[in-house]
């Protein structure tokens, strides 16, 4: 006899991450491939983080610090918040799960951009709540559209800034106007996984908006800028009342020892951050120029990735690029069947992508 499973769980479409390079090379019989699909740091991990981790391997017989005291203090000082405002997670998506378990009940509604990070939908359904997708407006998050969908059952909403997969941003005045009009019991989850890459001076600066009387949660990660995606470490900043609730539902050792140590060291790696940002921003300018020469439509970004309109099946272009050892992301599952998403790589990887794309589109 099969166990009885809630319909909300059966309705979940599993999250499908980008395949590792090794798996794709085995599957397609290719070698020396480059991966520009998962918005990872092409320079690798922070060197300070690697050194700190190597010096801590003799501690692996001990359980981690469940409270992450050292890292929490480093984050609080770095961001200018109190330690009681910080919650660590096994990646920021772990904190998304804590939030939905804490605040949602069956039948509650959760607003989210469409398309956006699939874990918003999955975590909402896992709690028995109802995801309410709000379509983008010209590839931007539609704050007015979100506000118009609020009902008496709305308990939470997700906003990504810069947005994935479009790389667009929320501007300061637009968010402040929107936030001021929201019902005070709606939890606003602002996912800022790519915020460090943004250059637009009008981009939302969220931390000054943290107040104990407003339900604002800011999510950040060490996966992108700091190159620690394999360690799964992220954090949230929020009113202490929300943090106290999340600390009731989180796993006792949700972040491991090496992740905590590596992240604390990475926060201090100013040289690596500078090198990464210079690489990303110069890489974007190179790719923009090449795509303009190819007469392809693309969408400038405030993140480390951007969208390209290939004017044909993105799945076909994805497959053809794979055979050339270039891994990108087709946006078909995001409702953009003629778009690919590519993140900036090292200069030689960017050149190889452009040459491969030219060859694919000429066939």
Secondary structure in CASP SS format (residue, H / E / C, confidence):
PFRMAT SS
TARGET T0000
AUTHOR 0000-0000-0000
METHOD secondary structure of the structure
MODEL  1
X C 1.00
X C 1.00
X C 1.00
X C 1.00
X C 1.00
X C 1.00
X H 1.00
X H 1.00
X H 1.00
X H 1.00
X C 1.00
X C 1.00
X C 1.00
X C 1.00
X C 1.00
X C 1.00
X C 1.00
X C 1.00
X C 1.00
X C 1.00
X H 1.00
X H 1.00
X H 1.00
X H 1.00
X H 1.00
X H 1.00
X H 1.00
X H 1.00
X C 1.00
X C 1.00
X C 1.00
X C 1.00
X C 1.00
X E 1.00
X E 1.00
X C 1.00
X C 1.00
X C 1.00
X C 1.00
X C 1.00
X C 1.00
X C 1.00
X C 1.00
X C 1.00
X C 1.00
X C 1.00
X H 1.00
X H 1.00
X H 1.00
X H 1.00
X H 1.00
X H 1.00
X H 1.00
X H 1.00
X C 1.00
X C 1.00
X H 1.00
X H 1.00
X H 1.00
X C 1.00
X C 1.00
X C 1.00
X C 1.00
X C 1.00
X C 1.00
X C 1.00
X C 1.00
X C 1.00
X H 1.00
X H 1.00
X H 1.00
X H 1.00
X H 1.00
X H 1.00
X H 1.00
X H 1.00
X H 1.00
X H 1.00
X H 1.00
X C 1.00
X C 1.00
X C 1.00
X H 1.00
X H 1.00
X H 1.00
X E 1.00
X E 1.00
X E 1.00
X E 1.00
X C 1.00
X C 1.00
X H 1.00
X H 1.00
X H 1.00
X H 1.00
X H 1.00
X H 1.00
X H 1.00
X H 1.00
X H 1.00
X H 1.00
X H 1.00
X H 1.00
X C 1.00
X C 1.00
X C 1.00
X C 1.00
X C 1.00
X E 1.00
X E 1.00
X E 1.00
X E 1.00
X E 1.00
X E 1.00
X C 1.00
X C 1.00
X C 1.00
X H 1.00
X H 1.00
X H 1.00
X H 1.00
X H 1.00
X H 1.00
X H 1.00
X H 1.00
X H 1.00
X C 1.00
X C 1.00
X C 1.00
X E 1.00
X E 1.00
X E 1.00
X E 1.00
X E 1.00
X E 1.00
X C 1.00
X E 1.00
X C 1.00
X C 1.00
X E 1.00
X C 1.00
X C 1.00
X H 1.00
X H 1.00
X H 1.00
X H 1.00
X H 1.00
X H 1.00
X C 1.00
X C 1.00
X C 1.00
X C 1.00
X C 1.00
X E 1.00
X E 1.00
X E 1.00
X E 1.00
X E 1.00
X E 1.00
X E 1.00
X C 1.00
X C 1.00
X C 1.00
X C 1.00
X C 1.00
X C 1.00
X C 1.00
X C 1.00
X C 1.00
X C 1.00
X E 1.00
X H 1.00
X H 1.00
X H 1.00
X H 1.00
X H 1.00
X H 1.00
X H 1.00
X H 1.00
X H 1.00
X H 1.00
X C 1.00
X C 1.00
X C 1.00
X C 1.00
X C 1.00
X E 1.00
X E 1.00
X E 1.00
X E 1.00
X E 1.00
X C 1.00
X C 1.00
X C 1.00
X H 1.00
X H 1.00
X H 1.00
X C 1.00
X C 1.00
X C 1.00
X C 1.00
X C 1.00
X E 1.00
X C 1.00
X C 1.00
X C 1.00
X H 1.00
X H 1.00
X H 1.00
X C 1.00
X C 1.00
X C 1.00
X C 1.00
X C 1.00
X C 1.00
X E 1.00
X E 1.00
X E 1.00
X E 1.00
X E 1.00
X E 1.00
X C 1.00
X C 1.00
X C 1.00
X C 1.00
X C 1.00
X C 1.00
X C 1.00
X H 1.00
X H 1.00
X H 1.00
X C 1.00
X C 1.00
X E 1.00
X E 1.00
X E 1.00
X E 1.00
X E 1.00
X C 1.00
X H 1.00
X H 1.00
X H 1.00
X H 1.00
X H 1.00
X H 1.00
X H 1.00
X H 1.00
X H 1.00
X H 1.00
X C 1.00
X C 1.00
X C 1.00
X C 1.00
X C 1.00
X C 1.00
X C 1.00
X H 1.00
X H 1.00
X H 1.00
X H 1.00
X H 1.00
X H 1.00
X H 1.00
X H 1.00
X H 1.00
X H 1.00
X C 1.00
X C 1.00
X C 1.00
X H 1.00
X H 1.00
X H 1.00
X H 1.00
X H 1.00
X H 1.00
X H 1.00
X H 1.00
X H 1.00
X H 1.00
X H 1.00
X H 1.00
X H 1.00
X H 1.00
X H 1.00
X H 1.00
X H 1.00
X H 1.00
X H 1.00
X H 1.00
X H 1.00
X H 1.00
X H 1.00
X H 1.00
X C 1.00
X C 1.00
X C 1.00
X E 1.00
X E 1.00
X E 1.00
X C 1.00
X C 1.00
X C 1.00
X C 1.00
X C 1.00
X E 1.00
X E 1.00
X E 1.00
X E 1.00
X E 1.00
X C 1.00
X C 1.00
X C 1.00
X C 1.00
X H 1.00
X H 1.00
X H 1.00
X H 1.00
X H 1.00
X H 1.00
X H 1.00
X H 1.00
X H 1.00
X H 1.00
X C 1.00
X C 1.00
X E 1.00
X E 1.00
X C 1.00
X E 1.00
X E 1.00
X C 1.00
X H 1.00
X H 1.00
X H 1.00
X C 1.00
X C 1.00
X C 1.00
X C 1.00
X E 1.00
X E 1.00
X E 1.00
X E 1.00
X E 1.00
X C 1.00
X C 1.00
X C 1.00
X H 1.00
X H 1.00
X H 1.00
X H 1.00
X H 1.00
X H 1.00
X H 1.00
X H 1.00
X H 1.00
X H 1.00
X H 1.00
X H 1.00
X H 1.00
X H 1.00
X H 1.00
X H 1.00
X C 1.00
END
